[in-house]
Amino acid sequence: MTVFTDHKRTVDLELRNWDGDDWSPDWSLDFWNVGDLKNLNDDSDVWPEDGPYAALLEKHDLSASEPVYEVEDIDYLIDYANDMINGEGDYADNPSPNTSLFATELD
């Protein structure tokens, strides 16, 4: 699970591979390289469970200290993942039909 916000929407995005029997662990953190993104739920002045997104995360049964990464456009992330899955754009030579994107809007 990886939570992103563009300040218009907050979405939990997961990428998982199907092996015919079971789903792989989520590997979205690696795909979107979140290490370069700002975590808006990280406030060193408060306990993690009191972060600015804590109530929203708990409402959806997520950990209150879950990182919430700031991006310019959620739709871009979704389109980019779908390009990878469908073998389009940067991924034209290598479609990933066993990969699925799971997107959950958090309100």
C-alpha positions in Angstrom: 0.0 0.0 0.0 1.3 3.4 -0.9 -0.8 6.6 -0.2 -0.4 9.6 -2.4 -2.1 13.1 -2.4 -2.1 15.9 -5.0 -4.1 18.0 -2.5 -7.3 17.4 -4.6 -7.4 13.6 -3.9 -5.8 11.1 -1.6 -5.4 7.6 -3.0 -4.0 4.3 -1.8 -2.3 2.7 -4.8 -1.0 -0.9 -4.9 0.8 -2.8 -7.7 0.7 -6.6 -7.4 1.5 -9.5 -9.7 -0.7 -12.5 -10.1 1.2 -15.8 -10.4 -1.8 -18.0 -11.2 -2.5 -18.9 -7.6 -1.9 -15.8 -5.4 -1.0 -12.1 -5.5 2.5 -10.9 -4.8 3.3 -8.4 -2.1 2.7 -4.8 -3.1 5.7 -3.3 -4.9 4.4 0.2 -5.5 7.0 1.9 -3.3 9.7 0.8 -5.8 7.7 1.5 -8.9 7.1 5.2 -8.0 10.4 5.7 -6.2 8.8 7.3 -3.2 12.2 8.0 -1.6 12.3 11.2 -3.7 8.9 12.3 -2.6 7.9 14.4 0.4 6.0 12.6 3.1 3.3 15.0 4.3 2.3 12.7 7.2 5.8 13.1 8.8 5.8 15.8 11.4 8.6 15.5 13.9 6.8 17.8 16.4 4.0 15.2 16.9 3.6 11.5 17.5 3.0 9.6 14.2 -0.5 8.8 15.3 -1.2 12.5 15.5 0.1 13.4 12.0 -2.0 15.6 9.7 -3.4 12.6 7.8 -3.9 10.2 10.8 -7.7 10.5 11.0 -8.2 9.9 7.3 -5.9 6.9 7.3 -7.5 5.3 10.4 -11.0 5.8 8.8 -9.8 3.4 6.1 -8.2 0.9 8.5 -4.7 2.1 7.7 -2.0 2.9 10.2 -2.2 6.5 11.4 1.6 6.8 10.8 1.4 5.5 7.2 3.4 7.9 4.9 1.3 10.1 2.6 3.4 11.1 -0.4 2.9 14.5 -2.1 2.7 14.4 -5.9 1.6 16.9 -8.6 -1.0 14.7 -10.2 -2.6 11.4 -9.0 -4.0 10.7 -12.5 -0.4 10.8 -13.9 0.6 8.0 -11.4 -2.3 5.9 -12.4 -1.8 6.5 -16.2 1.9 5.6 -15.8 1.2 2.3 -14.0 -1.4 1.5 -16.6 1.1 2.1 -19.4 3.5 -0.4 -17.7 0.7 -3.0 -17.4 -0.5 -2.5 -21.0 2.9 -2.1 -22.6 2.5 1.4 -23.8 4.7 4.5 -23.8 8.0 3.9 -22.0 6.9 0.3 -21.6 5.9 -0.5 -25.2 8.4 -3.4 -25.5 7.4 -5.1 -22.3 3.8 -5.3 -21.3 3.0 -6.8 -17.8 -0.4 -8.6 -18.2 0.0 -10.3 -14.8 0.3 -7.0 -13.0 -2.7 -5.2 -11.6 -3.1 -1.7 -10.2 -5.4 -1.4 -7.2 -6.5 2.2 -6.5 -8.6 3.1 -3.5 -9.9 6.7 -3.1 -9.6 7.9 0.5 -12.1 10.6 1.4 
